[in-house]
């Protein structure tokens, strides 16, 4: 299999664009109306909104909420970015034909001059597209350390966290089995399989509220009793305060059954190395990029009478990868490590039903706005006779300081 072609930036970004188009038509109206971005001048003029490019353009051209600035010879302004105050400073002079941009967190400063306000705005846009792409990437990296809703890193809805969750959901947990399956080896039937799980969540991060639609699709093949291969394709559409963010990825894993799950055996141990790419993008945040990730996930299970206790552990690395898209240079300054741990208790009842109760702990090992969050959840599983497939529906509550989310998922898996 040519994995380099499968995970190429062009394929991922192209698929992300298609997913974004579909999600745009399916998404409902925003659930709240708090400004993600706010610009305030020393003259008392201010304006806010959910789209950073639109807000900055209105400011530079002195229109909309900033129309009172049209005849002001000079003024200073501060921009709050997704809850981070004074993220960007702008000094305007000569009736808007001279603008100095400063980013305090990175030390960047540059002055743009032109004959008109429009010419200055065009210069800044061209700078961000090309020469300033590296500086903007550094700015996004700093915002991930401070903003509870940054796009690429540092919080439960970011690109890195979603990549880690997709791998852990597939390799660090598995649906419980009935009593019959546990002693007959029902989980070993079938060489090929797939699973499909859509989900919906509502969250609150600091002063901001949002919702997310997600899809988790996986294809698997069991090559022998000891080794297999799995391809995972997670996708999500996040909407917060009117701003839209898209994530789409691809992950390949090789499950290794170091202690095979055989009839009568109490122990099962599976270790899965995995790797892949996840792309994200948001016009409203003027952010996103490609994140390359690698992880090792361990799943250790022990059968005790009618119960099964499973422990999942995962360590992953996440690095940004530079690329270009639609004439924009995109520099993704991400260098993160994420550790996940989880315990699952499976309780079978009746002929075909199982309840899974689980808790998870997630930690960003490098600086992040939300460096740790936890989750408590439960799934109700209906197993087909013979272990050929299952339906599953569940709810999980994730929480941390200044963060709370409820996610519902329902879907199915089949083997043949």
C-alpha positions as a Markdown table, in Angstrom:
| # | Residue | x | y | z |
|---|---|---|---|---|
| 1 | Unk | 0.0 | 0.0 | 0.0 |
| 2 | Unk | 1.3 | 3.4 | -0.9 |
| 3 | Unk | 0.7 | 5.2 | 2.4 |
| 4 | Unk | 2.6 | 8.4 | 1.2 |
| 5 | Unk | 0.0 | 8.8 | -1.5 |
| 6 | Unk | -2.8 | 8.1 | 0.9 |
| 7 | Unk | -1.7 | 10.7 | 3.4 |
| 8 | Unk | -0.5 | 13.4 | 0.8 |
| 9 | Unk | -1.4 | 17.0 | 1.7 |
| 10 | Unk | -3.3 | 17.4 | -1.5 |
| 11 | Unk | -5.6 | 14.5 | -0.9 |
| 12 | Unk | -6.3 | 15.5 | 2.7 |
| 13 | Unk | -6.9 | 19.2 | 1.9 |
| 14 | Unk | -9.1 | 18.3 | -1.1 |
| 15 | Unk | -11.2 | 15.9 | 1.0 |
| 16 | Unk | -11.4 | 18.5 | 3.7 |
| 17 | Unk | -12.8 | 21.1 | 1.2 |
| 18 | Unk | -15.5 | 18.6 | 0.2 |
| 19 | Unk | -16.4 | 17.8 | 3.8 |
| 20 | Unk | -16.6 | 21.5 | 4.5 |
| 21 | Unk | -19.0 | 22.1 | 1.7 |
| 22 | Unk | -21.3 | 19.4 | 2.8 |
| 23 | Unk | -21.2 | 20.5 | 6.4 |
| 24 | Unk | -22.0 | 24.1 | 5.5 |
| 25 | Unk | -25.3 | 23.1 | 4.0 |
| 26 | Unk | -26.1 | 20.7 | 6.9 |
| 27 | Unk | -25.2 | 23.0 | 9.8 |
| 28 | Unk | -27.9 | 24.8 | 11.8 |
| 29 | Unk | -27.7 | 28.4 | 13.0 |
| 30 | Unk | -25.1 | 29.3 | 15.7 |
| 31 | Unk | -26.2 | 28.5 | 19.3 |
| 32 | Unk | -24.8 | 31.7 | 20.8 |
| 33 | Unk | -23.6 | 35.2 | 19.7 |
| 34 | Unk | -20.5 | 36.2 | 21.7 |
| 35 | Unk | -17.7 | 37.8 | 19.8 |
| 36 | Unk | -14.7 | 35.7 | 19.2 |
| 37 | Unk | -12.7 | 38.6 | 17.9 |
| 38 | Unk | -12.7 | 42.2 | 19.2 |
| 39 | Unk | -10.9 | 45.3 | 18.1 |
| 40 | Unk | -10.9 | 48.4 | 20.4 |
| 41 | Unk | -9.2 | 51.7 | 19.7 |
| 42 | Unk | -7.8 | 54.3 | 22.2 |
| 43 | Unk | -10.5 | 56.7 | 20.9 |
| 44 | Unk | -13.3 | 54.4 | 22.3 |
| 45 | Unk | -14.4 | 52.9 | 18.9 |
| 46 | Unk | -14.8 | 49.1 | 19.0 |
| 47 | Unk | -16.2 | 46.3 | 16.9 |
| 48 | Unk | -16.4 | 42.5 | 17.1 |
| 49 | Unk | -17.4 | 39.5 | 15.2 |
| 50 | Unk | -16.9 | 35.8 | 14.4 |
| 51 | Unk | -14.7 | 36.3 | 11.4 |
| 52 | Unk | -11.2 | 37.7 | 11.9 |
| 53 | Unk | -10.5 | 38.6 | 8.3 |
| 54 | Unk | -13.8 | 40.4 | 7.9 |
| 55 | Unk | -13.2 | 42.3 | 11.2 |
| 56 | Unk | -9.7 | 43.4 | 10.3 |
| 57 | Unk | -10.7 | 44.4 | 6.8 |
| 58 | Unk | -13.5 | 46.6 | 8.2 |
| 59 | Unk | -11.0 | 48.2 | 10.7 |
| 60 | Unk | -8.4 | 48.9 | 8.1 |
| 61 | Unk | -10.9 | 50.4 | 5.7 |
| 62 | Unk | -12.8 | 52.3 | 8.4 |
| 63 | Unk | -16.2 | 50.9 | 7.6 |
| 64 | Unk | -19.0 | 49.3 | 9.5 |
| 65 | Unk | -18.5 | 49.7 | 13.2 |
| 66 | Unk | -15.3 | 51.6 | 12.5 |
| 67 | Unk | -16.7 | 54.2 | 10.2 |
| 68 | Unk | -16.1 | 56.9 | 12.8 |
| 69 | Unk | -12.4 | 56.4 | 12.2 |
| 70 | Unk | -12.5 | 57.5 | 8.6 |
| 71 | Unk | -11.4 | 61.1 | 9.3 |
| 72 | Unk | -9.2 | 60.3 | 12.4 |
| 73 | Unk | -5.5 | 61.2 | 11.5 |
| 74 | Unk | -4.1 | 58.6 | 13.9 |
| 75 | Unk | -5.1 | 56.1 | 16.6 |
| 76 | Unk | -4.0 | 52.9 | 18.3 |
| 77 | Unk | -6.0 | 49.6 | 18.5 |
| 78 | Unk | -5.7 | 46.2 | 20.3 |
| 79 | Unk | -7.2 | 43.0 | 18.9 |
| 80 | Unk | -8.5 | 40.2 | 21.2 |
| 81 | Unk | -8.2 | 36.8 | 19.6 |
| 82 | Unk | -10.5 | 34.1 | 20.8 |
| 83 | Unk | -10.4 | 35.2 | 24.4 |
| 84 | Unk | -6.7 | 36.3 | 24.4 |
| 85 | Unk | -6.5 | 40.1 | 25.0 |
| 86 | Unk | -4.0 | 42.3 | 23.3 |
| 87 | Unk | -3.1 | 39.5 | 20.9 |
| 88 | Unk | -2.3 | 42.0 | 18.1 |
| 89 | Unk | -1.5 | 45.7 | 18.3 |
| 90 | Unk | -2.2 | 48.1 | 15.4 |
| 91 | Unk | -1.0 | 51.7 | 15.2 |
| 92 | Unk | -2.7 | 53.7 | 12.4 |
| 93 | Unk | -1.4 | 57.1 | 11.1 |
| 94 | Unk | -1.8 | 59.5 | 8.2 |
| 95 | Unk | -5.6 | 58.9 | 7.9 |
| 96 | Unk | -5.2 | 55.1 | 7.6 |
| 97 | Unk | -2.4 | 55.0 | 5.0 |
| 98 | Unk | 0.2 | 53.9 | 7.5 |
| 99 | Unk | -0.3 | 50.9 | 9.7 |
| 100 | Unk | 2.2 | 49.3 | 12.1 |
| 101 | Unk | 1.4 | 45.7 | 13.2 |
| 102 | Unk | 2.8 | 44.2 | 16.4 |
| 103 | Unk | 2.4 | 40.8 | 17.8 |
| 104 | Unk | 3.6 | 40.9 | 21.5 |
| 105 | Unk | 3.8 | 37.2 | 22.0 |
| 106 | Unk | 6.2 | 36.6 | 19.1 |
| 107 | Unk | 8.0 | 40.0 | 19.0 |
| 108 | Unk | 7.0 | 40.7 | 15.4 |
| 109 | Unk | 6.6 | 44.3 | 14.2 |
| 110 | Unk | 6.2 | 45.7 | 10.7 |
| 111 | Unk | 4.9 | 49.0 | 9.1 |
| 112 | Unk | 2.9 | 49.1 | 5.9 |
| 113 | Unk | 2.3 | 52.3 | 3.9 |
| 114 | Unk | 0.3 | 53.1 | 0.8 |
| 115 | Unk | -1.5 | 55.8 | -1.0 |
| 116 | Unk | -4.9 | 54.7 | 0.2 |
| 117 | Unk | -6.5 | 52.6 | 3.0 |
| 118 | Unk | -7.3 | 49.9 | 0.4 |
| 119 | Unk | -3.7 | 49.7 | -0.8 |
| 120 | Unk | -2.5 | 49.2 | 2.8 |
| 121 | Unk | -5.1 | 46.5 | 3.3 |
| 122 | Unk | -4.0 | 44.7 | 0.1 |
| 123 | Unk | -0.3 | 44.9 | 1.2 |
| 124 | Unk | -1.2 | 43.2 | 4.6 |
| 125 | Unk | -3.2 | 40.5 | 2.9 |
| 126 | Unk | -0.4 | 39.8 | 0.4 |
| 127 | Unk | 2.1 | 39.7 | 3.3 |
| 128 | Unk | 0.1 | 37.1 | 5.2 |
| 129 | Unk | -0.3 | 34.9 | 2.1 |
| 130 | Unk | 3.4 | 34.7 | 1.3 |
| 131 | Unk | 6.3 | 36.3 | 3.3 |
| 132 | Unk | 4.4 | 36.6 | 6.6 |
| 133 | Unk | 3.1 | 33.0 | 6.6 |
| 134 | Unk | 5.9 | 31.9 | 9.0 |
| 135 | Unk | 5.1 | 34.7 | 11.4 |
| 136 | Unk | 1.4 | 33.9 | 11.2 |
| 137 | Unk | 2.2 | 30.3 | 12.0 |
| 138 | Unk | 4.2 | 31.4 | 15.0 |
| 139 | Unk | 1.2 | 33.5 | 16.1 |
| 140 | Unk | -1.2 | 30.6 | 15.8 |
| 141 | Unk | 1.3 | 28.5 | 17.9 |
| 142 | Unk | 1.3 | 31.1 | 20.7 |
| 143 | Unk | -2.5 | 31.3 | 20.6 |
| 144 | Unk | -2.8 | 27.5 | 21.2 |
| 145 | Unk | -1.0 | 28.1 | 24.5 |
| 146 | Unk | -3.5 | 30.8 | 25.5 |
| 147 | Unk | -6.8 | 30.4 | 23.8 |
| 148 | Unk | -9.3 | 27.7 | 24.9 |
| 149 | Unk | -10.7 | 27.4 | 21.4 |
| 150 | Unk | -7.5 | 27.6 | 19.2 |
| 151 | Unk | -7.7 | 25.6 | 16.0 |
| 152 | Unk | -4.6 | 23.4 | 15.7 |
| 153 | Unk | -3.5 | 22.6 | 19.3 |
| 154 | Unk | -3.9 | 23.1 | 23.0 |
| 155 | Unk | -7.6 | 22.1 | 23.7 |
| 156 | Unk | -10.0 | 19.2 | 23.4 |
| 157 | Unk | -11.4 | 20.5 | 20.0 |
| 158 | Unk | -8.1 | 21.2 | 18.4 |
| 159 | Unk | -6.5 | 19.2 | 15.6 |
| 160 | Unk | -4.0 | 17.4 | 17.8 |
| 161 | Unk | -6.6 | 16.3 | 20.4 |
| 162 | Unk | -9.0 | 15.0 | 17.7 |
| 163 | Unk | -6.2 | 13.0 | 16.1 |
| 164 | Unk | -5.3 | 11.5 | 19.5 |
| 165 | Unk | -9.0 | 10.7 | 20.3 |
| 166 | Unk | -9.5 | 9.0 | 16.9 |
| 167 | Unk | -6.6 | 6.6 | 17.5 |
| 168 | Unk | -7.6 | 5.9 | 21.1 |
| 169 | Unk | -11.2 | 5.3 | 20.2 |
| 170 | Unk | -10.2 | 2.7 | 17.7 |
| 171 | Unk | -7.2 | 1.1 | 19.4 |
| 172 | Unk | -7.6 | 1.9 | 23.1 |
| 173 | Unk | -11.2 | 0.8 | 23.6 |
| 174 | Unk | -13.4 | -1.9 | 22.2 |
| 175 | Unk | -17.1 | -2.8 | 22.6 |
| 176 | Unk | -17.8 | -5.3 | 25.3 |
| 177 | Unk | -18.9 | -8.9 | 24.4 |
| 178 | Unk | -21.7 | -11.1 | 25.6 |
| 179 | Unk | -21.0 | -14.1 | 27.9 |
| 180 | Unk | -21.3 | -16.5 | 25.0 |
| 181 | Unk | -18.8 | -14.6 | 22.9 |
| 182 | Unk | -16.3 | -14.4 | 25.7 |
| 183 | Unk | -16.0 | -18.1 | 26.0 |
| 184 | Unk | -16.5 | -19.1 | 22.3 |
| 185 | Unk | -14.0 | -16.7 | 20.8 |
| 186 | Unk | -16.8 | -14.8 | 18.9 |
| 187 | Unk | -14.6 | -11.7 | 18.5 |
| 188 | Unk | -12.2 | -13.7 | 16.3 |
| 189 | Unk | -14.7 | -14.4 | 13.5 |
| 190 | Unk | -14.3 | -12.6 | 10.2 |
| 191 | Unk | -11.2 | -11.5 | 8.4 |
| 192 | Unk | -12.5 | -8.1 | 7.4 |
| 193 | Unk | -14.6 | -5.4 | 9.1 |
| 194 | Unk | -15.7 | -1.9 | 9.2 |
| 195 | Unk | -17.3 | 0.5 | 11.7 |
| 196 | Unk | -19.2 | 3.8 | 11.3 |
| 197 | Unk | -19.9 | 6.2 | 14.2 |
| 198 | Unk | -21.4 | 9.7 | 13.8 |
| 199 | Unk | -21.5 | 11.9 | 16.9 |
| 200 | Unk | -22.7 | 15.3 | 18.1 |
| 201 | Unk | -21.4 | 17.4 | 21.0 |
| 202 | Unk | -22.1 | 20.7 | 22.7 |
| 203 | Unk | -19.3 | 22.4 | 24.6 |
| 204 | Unk | -18.4 | 25.4 | 26.6 |
| 205 | Unk | -14.9 | 26.8 | 26.7 |
| 206 | Unk | -14.5 | 29.8 | 28.9 |
| 207 | Unk | -17.0 | 32.4 | 27.7 |
| 208 | Unk | -17.5 | 30.6 | 24.4 |
| 209 | Unk | -20.1 | 28.0 | 23.4 |
| 210 | Unk | -20.1 | 25.7 | 20.4 |
| 211 | Unk | -21.2 | 22.4 | 18.9 |
| 212 | Unk | -19.5 | 19.8 | 16.8 |
| 213 | Unk | -20.5 | 17.1 | 14.3 |
| 214 | Unk | -18.1 | 14.2 | 13.9 |
| 215 | Unk | -17.7 | 11.0 | 11.9 |
| 216 | Unk | -15.4 | 8.1 | 12.8 |
| 217 | Unk | -15.1 | 5.5 | 10.0 |
| 218 | Unk | -12.7 | 2.5 | 10.1 |
| 219 | Unk | -11.8 | -0.4 | 7.9 |
| 220 | Unk | -9.9 | -3.4 | 9.3 |
| 221 | Unk | -8.3 | -6.6 | 8.1 |
| 222 | Unk | -7.1 | -9.5 | 10.3 |
| 223 | Unk | -4.0 | -10.9 | 8.5 |
| 224 | Unk | -3.3 | -13.6 | 11.1 |
| 225 | Unk | -4.4 | -14.3 | 14.7 |
| 226 | Unk | -1.5 | -12.1 | 15.8 |
| 227 | Unk | -1.4 | -9.2 | 13.4 |
| 228 | Unk | -3.9 | -6.9 | 11.5 |
| 229 | Unk | -4.2 | -3.6 | 9.7 |
| 230 | Unk | -6.7 | -0.8 | 10.3 |
| 231 | Unk | -7.4 | 2.4 | 8.4 |
| 232 | Unk | -9.3 | 5.2 | 10.3 |
| 233 | Unk | -10.8 | 8.3 | 8.8 |
| 234 | Unk | -12.1 | 10.8 | 11.4 |
| 235 | Unk | -13.8 | 14.0 | 10.3 |
| 236 | Unk | -15.5 | 16.9 | 12.2 |
| 237 | Unk | -17.2 | 20.2 | 11.7 |
| 238 | Unk | -17.0 | 22.6 | 14.7 |
| 239 | Unk | -19.1 | 25.7 | 15.0 |
| 240 | Unk | -18.6 | 28.2 | 17.8 |
| 241 | Unk | -20.0 | 31.7 | 18.1 |
| 242 | Unk | -20.7 | 31.7 | 14.4 |
| 243 | Unk | -17.1 | 30.7 | 13.4 |
| 244 | Unk | -16.6 | 27.4 | 11.5 |
| 245 | Unk | -13.7 | 25.0 | 11.8 |
| 246 | Unk | -13.1 | 21.8 | 9.8 |
| 247 | Unk | -11.0 | 18.7 | 10.6 |
| 248 | Unk | -10.3 | 15.7 | 8.4 |
| 249 | Unk | -7.7 | 13.0 | 8.8 |
| 250 | Unk | -6.4 | 9.6 | 7.9 |
| 251 | Unk | -4.6 | 7.1 | 10.2 |
| 252 | Unk | -3.1 | 3.7 | 9.6 |
| 253 | Unk | -2.6 | 1.3 | 12.5 |
| 254 | Unk | -1.1 | -2.2 | 12.8 |
| 255 | Unk | -2.7 | -4.1 | 15.8 |
| 256 | Unk | -0.3 | -6.6 | 17.3 |
| 257 | Unk | -2.0 | -9.3 | 19.5 |
| 258 | Unk | 0.9 | -10.0 | 21.9 |
| 259 | Unk | -1.6 | -12.1 | 24.0 |
| 260 | Unk | -4.3 | -13.4 | 21.6 |
| 261 | Unk | -7.9 | -13.3 | 22.7 |
| 262 | Unk | -8.7 | -17.0 | 22.7 |
| 263 | Unk | -11.6 | -18.9 | 24.2 |
| 264 | Unk | -11.0 | -19.6 | 27.9 |
| 265 | Unk | -8.1 | -17.1 | 28.2 |
| 266 | Unk | -8.5 | -14.5 | 30.9 |
| 267 | Unk | -5.9 | -12.1 | 29.4 |
| 268 | Unk | -5.8 | -10.2 | 26.1 |
| 269 | Unk | -3.1 | -7.7 | 25.2 |
| 270 | Unk | -3.0 | -5.7 | 22.0 |
| 271 | Unk | -0.4 | -3.1 | 21.1 |
| 272 | Unk | -1.0 | -0.8 | 18.0 |
| 273 | Unk | 1.6 | 1.5 | 16.4 |
| 274 | Unk | -0.1 | 4.0 | 14.2 |
| 275 | Unk | 0.6 | 7.1 | 12.1 |
| 276 | Unk | -1.2 | 9.5 | 9.8 |
| 277 | Unk | -2.1 | 13.1 | 9.0 |
| 278 | Unk | -4.9 | 15.4 | 10.0 |
| 279 | Unk | -5.7 | 18.6 | 8.3 |
| 280 | Unk | -7.8 | 21.5 | 9.7 |
| 281 | Unk | -8.9 | 24.8 | 8.4 |
| 282 | Unk | -10.9 | 27.9 | 9.3 |
| 283 | Unk | -11.4 | 31.0 | 7.3 |
| 284 | Unk | -13.0 | 32.7 | 10.3 |
| 285 | Unk | -10.0 | 32.0 | 12.5 |
| 286 | Unk | -7.5 | 32.5 | 9.7 |
| 287 | Unk | -6.0 | 29.4 | 11.0 |
| 288 | Unk | -5.4 | 25.7 | 10.5 |
| 289 | Unk | -2.8 | 23.4 | 8.8 |
| 290 | Unk | -1.5 | 19.9 | 8.6 |
| 291 | Unk | -0.4 | 17.9 | 11.6 |
| 292 | Unk | 1.6 | 14.7 | 11.2 |
| 293 | Unk | 1.1 | 12.2 | 14.1 |
| 294 | Unk | 2.4 | 8.9 | 15.4 |
| 295 | Unk | 1.3 | 7.0 | 18.4 |
| 296 | Unk | 1.6 | 3.7 | 20.2 |
| 297 | Unk | -1.6 | 2.4 | 21.9 |
| 298 | Unk | -1.8 | -0.5 | 24.4 |
| 299 | Unk | -5.1 | -2.3 | 25.2 |
| 300 | Unk | -4.9 | -4.8 | 28.1 |
| 301 | Unk | -8.0 | -6.8 | 29.1 |
| 302 | Unk | -8.8 | -9.2 | 31.9 |
| 303 | Unk | -11.9 | -11.3 | 32.2 |
| 304 | Unk | -13.3 | -11.9 | 35.7 |
| 305 | Unk | -16.3 | -14.1 | 35.8 |
| 306 | Unk | -19.0 | -12.2 | 33.9 |
| 307 | Unk | -17.1 | -8.9 | 33.8 |
| 308 | Unk | -14.2 | -7.6 | 31.6 |
| 309 | Unk | -11.9 | -4.9 | 32.8 |
| 310 | Unk | -9.8 | -3.2 | 30.0 |
| 311 | Unk | -7.0 | -0.6 | 30.4 |
| 312 | Unk | -6.0 | 1.6 | 27.4 |
| 313 | Unk | -2.8 | 3.7 | 27.3 |
| 314 | Unk | -1.5 | 5.8 | 24.5 |
| 315 | Unk | 1.5 | 8.1 | 23.8 |
| 316 | Unk | 1.5 | 10.2 | 20.7 |
| 317 | Unk | 3.6 | 12.8 | 19.0 |
| 318 | Unk | 2.1 | 15.6 | 16.8 |
| 319 | Unk | 4.1 | 17.8 | 14.5 |
| 320 | Unk | 3.1 | 20.6 | 12.1 |
| 321 | Unk | 3.8 | 20.2 | 8.4 |
| 322 | Unk | 4.1 | 23.2 | 6.0 |
| 323 | Unk | 2.1 | 23.2 | 2.8 |
| 324 | Unk | 0.3 | 25.5 | 0.4 |
| 325 | Unk | -3.4 | 25.9 | -0.4 |
| 326 | Unk | -5.2 | 28.2 | -2.8 |
| 327 | Unk | -2.2 | 30.6 | -3.1 |
| 328 | Unk | -1.6 | 30.6 | 0.6 |
| 329 | Unk | 1.6 | 29.4 | 2.3 |
| 330 | Unk | 0.6 | 27.6 | 5.5 |
| 331 | Unk | 3.1 | 27.2 | 8.2 |
| 332 | Unk | 1.9 | 24.9 | 11.0 |
| 333 | Unk | 4.0 | 25.4 | 14.1 |
| 334 | Unk | 2.9 | 22.4 | 16.2 |
| 335 | Unk | 5.2 | 20.2 | 18.3 |
| 336 | Unk | 3.0 | 18.5 | 20.9 |
| 337 | Unk | 3.0 | 15.2 | 22.9 |
| 338 | Unk | -0.3 | 13.8 | 24.1 |
| 339 | Unk | -0.8 | 11.0 | 26.6 |
| 340 | Unk | -4.2 | 9.2 | 27.1 |
| 341 | Unk | -5.2 | 6.6 | 29.7 |
| 342 | Unk | -8.5 | 4.9 | 30.2 |
| 343 | Unk | -10.3 | 2.2 | 32.0 |
| 344 | Unk | -13.4 | 0.3 | 30.7 |
| 345 | Unk | -15.7 | -2.0 | 32.6 |
| 346 | Unk | -17.9 | -4.3 | 30.4 |
| 347 | Unk | -21.0 | -5.8 | 32.0 |
| 348 | Unk | -23.0 | -8.3 | 29.8 |
| 349 | Unk | -26.7 | -8.9 | 30.4 |
| 350 | Unk | -29.3 | -10.9 | 28.7 |
| 351 | Unk | -28.4 | -12.8 | 25.5 |
| 352 | Unk | -27.1 | -9.9 | 23.3 |
| 353 | Unk | -26.6 | -6.8 | 25.5 |
| 354 | Unk | -23.5 | -5.3 | 27.1 |
| 355 | Unk | -23.0 | -2.1 | 29.1 |
| 356 | Unk | -19.6 | -0.4 | 28.9 |
| 357 | Unk | -18.6 | 2.2 | 31.5 |
| 358 | Unk | -15.4 | 4.0 | 31.1 |
| 359 | Unk | -13.2 | 6.9 | 32.3 |
| 360 | Unk | -10.4 | 8.6 | 30.4 |
| 361 | Unk | -7.6 | 11.0 | 31.2 |
| 362 | Unk | -5.9 | 13.2 | 28.5 |
| 363 | Unk | -2.8 | 15.3 | 29.0 |
| 364 | Unk | -0.9 | 17.6 | 26.8 |
| 365 | Unk | 2.8 | 17.2 | 27.7 |
| 366 | Unk | 3.8 | 20.5 | 26.2 |
| 367 | Unk | 2.4 | 24.0 | 26.8 |
| 368 | Unk | -1.4 | 24.2 | 26.1 |
| 369 | Unk | -4.3 | 26.4 | 27.0 |
| 370 | Unk | -6.1 | 23.3 | 28.5 |
| 371 | Unk | -3.3 | 21.0 | 29.4 |
| 372 | Unk | -5.4 | 18.2 | 30.9 |
| 373 | Unk | -9.0 | 17.1 | 30.6 |
| 374 | Unk | -11.0 | 14.0 | 31.7 |
| 375 | Unk | -14.0 | 12.1 | 30.4 |
| 376 | Unk | -16.6 | 9.8 | 31.9 |
| 377 | Unk | -19.0 | 7.9 | 29.7 |
| 378 | Unk | -21.1 | 4.8 | 29.0 |
| 379 | Unk | -22.1 | 2.8 | 25.9 |
| 380 | Unk | -25.0 | 0.4 | 25.4 |
| 381 | Unk | -24.0 | -2.3 | 23.0 |
| 382 | Unk | -26.2 | -4.8 | 21.2 |
| 383 | Unk | -24.3 | -7.7 | 19.7 |
| 384 | Unk | -25.4 | -9.8 | 16.8 |
| 385 | Unk | -25.4 | -13.5 | 17.5 |
| 386 | Unk | -22.1 | -15.1 | 16.5 |
| 387 | Unk | -20.1 | -11.9 | 17.0 |
| 388 | Unk | -20.4 | -10.7 | 13.4 |
| 389 | Unk | -21.4 | -7.2 | 14.4 |
| 390 | Unk | -22.9 | -4.8 | 16.9 |
| 391 | Unk | -24.8 | -1.6 | 17.4 |
| 392 | Unk | -23.6 | 0.9 | 19.9 |
| 393 | Unk | -24.9 | 4.1 | 21.4 |
| 394 | Unk | -23.4 | 6.2 | 24.2 |
| 395 | Unk | -22.8 | 9.5 | 26.0 |
| 396 | Unk | -19.6 | 11.0 | 27.3 |
| 397 | Unk | -19.0 | 14.0 | 29.5 |
| 398 | Unk | -15.6 | 15.7 | 29.1 |
| 399 | Unk | -14.5 | 18.3 | 31.6 |
| 400 | Unk | -11.6 | 20.5 | 32.8 |
| 401 | Unk | -11.0 | 23.9 | 34.3 |
| 402 | Unk | -13.1 | 26.3 | 32.1 |
| 403 | Unk | -14.2 | 23.5 | 29.8 |
| 404 | Unk | -17.2 | 21.2 | 29.6 |
| 405 | Unk | -18.6 | 19.1 | 26.8 |
| 406 | Unk | -21.3 | 16.4 | 26.3 |
| 407 | Unk | -21.0 | 14.1 | 23.3 |
| 408 | Unk | -23.5 | 11.5 | 22.0 |
| 409 | Unk | -22.5 | 8.8 | 19.6 |
| 410 | Unk | -24.4 | 6.0 | 17.9 |
| 411 | Unk | -23.3 | 3.6 | 15.1 |
| 412 | Unk | -22.4 | 0.1 | 14.2 |
| 413 | Unk | -19.6 | -2.3 | 13.3 |
| 414 | Unk | -19.6 | -5.4 | 11.2 |
| 415 | Unk | -17.2 | -8.3 | 10.5 |
| 416 | Unk | -17.3 | -10.8 | 7.6 |
